[in-house]
Amino acid sequence: MKIIKLFVIHMLLLSSFQTLAFSVIATEDNSSTPKDNFSTPGIAKVINLKSSKSSSLLEFAIVPGLLDSKKFTLKGDGRNLEPYTLTFEATDFNKSRDGSIPGKNIYQVKVRASLTTSIGNEDIFTETADKIITVTVEELRITTADISVPENTLPTSIRLTTNKDATKNVIFSINSVDNDRFVLSAFDNDRLSFETTDFEARENNIYSVTITARTGKGDEAEVATKTITVTVTDLDDEAPTNIQINNAITDINGFVTLANDKGDDFVIGTLSATDPDTDTTTNALTFTIDNSPDFEIVNRNQLKTKRSITAIGDIDFTVTVRNHVNQSTDKTFTIKVVDAKKIGALEITSTGNVSVSKNKQKEIDLTANKGGVNFSITGGTQGDKAKFTLSGTVLTFKATDFKATDFKGDDDNTYSVEITATRGSDSDIETAKKTFAVTVQNTEDKDKDKDKDKDKDKDKDKDEGEGGGEGGEDTVKAGNAEVTAQAVRKESKSASKLLLSKVGKTLMGRLSYIRHKNKQESSFSANGFVNGIQVSFADSQTNSLINRV
């Protein structure tokens, strides 16, 4: 019988090992979620302890002498055990505590659970389970969250909070302000007011303020800072604007034109508008025309003719655009109906051949004989095209040095590019092409050559007589009249005298006629040019012009 009894006890022990294995469960008050790590701003922290298997034979104990066990106390009722409570005593944050990480003090304790198995009235086996529990004491921390507010609403009040509001007297202050839109209440120090603004007031619609929180004084003082942001959200409070007719034929003044041979159902262009508050990819704008006998809108934004319009003149009509919240804007357009026979082909009218001094940039304004034209670079060698850039209607030639060569001469300094003008769309598209050539001139060397020529002329005039050269002047007397010859360009004084002598008889004859007719003395002057002399006869008393040869 004794052997049988020992066998039964052995089997019961094996069964106990399988059925009584357990673990320690730690939870916070009002929570059933198991955890190993707890936090507190410095106040006492109560932790509930239980096992994964209920039993009246379960006991808990703090393992003494390990970690920070002196900071913890354990309460329970012996064998009537669940729940046990583990309490961490109130502890202020200690900046100088060893082994802590920035902003946190770490405290740990090991608890041991013992589960006893009994047969009859005897305890025959005890199983244990250990658990290390961590409590973190946090330094002062501002807990106010970032917020969002709709645009153009009343000022928003923001409650400032910290993790130690329940135990500490916290004083708040503003450390930095974004756009002066934040104000701290003078009556309730924990109330921050934000003055709401328009969403479109600036590109960045997020406003921020840095708040400082302080508790205590001197060495015991704790200070925390946090940047709080307020995001101003957009409202659909603005109507669409900037209604336009796109891809239409326009004249040089920008007016939309319509040839009088297009007939009905002709697509003039597509309508567009801008709505700063609406994503038009998901909320399309709606365009309408009221009571127009001439035009209609189809396919949401296509402007078409309703009938064949042959009479030449201006037609006015009004387009209304609405967004998805029914805000609307009107705009009146004028379409000029023109004679189709007088509409010529599209041409680029800018000068095609220009020159520029070496190492100088050259800008060419691109123009056409019609409006609504887009320009593009479509041809030229790779090297030549690299010298040009196009922005809108301005073609820019980059500053380039002059190439000195004995083989091609100035041809090596001419750079060409093909420009294409495009107007209209789809079946009514017009195009025109033109080659633009820019010749780089060796301007500085040519100026030096001119200076050398001037010096040579001066030397020559010195040999031929006094003065001379460009702007030289000479006087020839004939009776009581004087003929003044002024040489221009590179005419010398001797050349002007020779030219005067050849026409002297003609001049004297004309002078005699004037003196006989007016019975007075007259004077005249002759100005010499490369191809002749201009002679003016003037009254010597009134100095008024009488005649000119």
HELIX and SHEET records of a PDB file:
HELIX    1   1 LYS A    2  THR A   19  1                                  18    
HELIX    2   2 SER A   69  LYS A   71  5                                   3    
HELIX    3   3 PHE A  199  ALA A  201  5                                   3    
HELIX    4   4 GLY A  218  GLU A  220  5                                   3    
HELIX    5   5 ALA A  340  LYS A  342  5                                   3    
HELIX    6   6 GLN A  382  LYS A  385  1                                   4    
HELIX    7   7 GLY A  409  ASN A  413  5                                   5    
HELIX    8   8 ASP A  426  ASP A  428  5                                   3    
HELIX    9   9 THR A  443  GLU A  464  1                                  22    
HELIX   10  10 LYS A  493  LYS A  502  1                                  10    
HELIX   11  11 GLY A  504  ASN A  518  1                                  15    
SHEET    1   A 4 VAL A  24  GLU A  28  0                                        
SHEET    2   A 4 LYS A  45  SER A  51 -1                                        
SHEET    3   A 4 TYR A  84  PHE A  88 -1                                        
SHEET    4   A 4 PHE A  72  LYS A  75 -1                                        
SHEET    1   B 4 ASN A  37  THR A  40  0                                        
SHEET    2   B 4 GLU A 122  GLU A 138  1                                        
SHEET    3   B 4 LYS A 104  ILE A 119 -1                                        
SHEET    4   B 4 LEU A  58  ILE A  62 -1                                        
SHEET    1   C 4 ILE A 147  PRO A 150  0                                        
SHEET    2   C 4 GLU A 222  THR A 233  1                                        
SHEET    3   C 4 ILE A 206  THR A 215 -1                                        
SHEET    4   C 4 ILE A 171  VAL A 177 -1                                        
SHEET    1   D 3 THR A 156  ARG A 159  0                                        
SHEET    2   D 3 ARG A 191  PHE A 194 -1                                        
SHEET    3   D 3 PHE A 182  LEU A 184 -1                                        
SHEET    1   E 4 THR A 241  ASN A 246  0                                        
SHEET    2   E 4 VAL A 267  THR A 274 -1                                        
SHEET    3   E 4 GLN A 302  THR A 305 -1                                        
SHEET    4   E 4 PHE A 295  VAL A 298 -1                                        
SHEET    1   F 4 VAL A 256  ALA A 259  0                                        
SHEET    2   F 4 SER A 328  VAL A 338  1                                        
SHEET    3   F 4 GLY A 313  ARG A 322 -1                                        
SHEET    4   F 4 THR A 286  ILE A 289 -1                                        
SHEET    1   G 4 ASN A 353  SER A 357  0                                        
SHEET    2   G 4 GLU A 430  GLN A 441  1                                        
SHEET    3   G 4 THR A 414  ARG A 423 -1                                        
SHEET    4   G 4 VAL A 373  GLY A 379 -1                                        
SHEET    1   H 3 LYS A 362  ASP A 365  0                                        
SHEET    2   H 3 VAL A 394  PHE A 397 -1                                        
SHEET    3   H 3 PHE A 388  SER A 391 -1                                        
SHEET    1   I 2 GLU A 473  ALA A 478  0                                        
SHEET    2   I 2 ALA A 481  GLN A 486 -1                                        
SHEET    1   J 3 SER A 522  PHE A 529  0                                        
SHEET    2   J 3 GLY A 532  ASP A 539 -1                                        
SHEET    3   J 3 LEU A 545  ARG A 548 -1                                        
END                                                                             
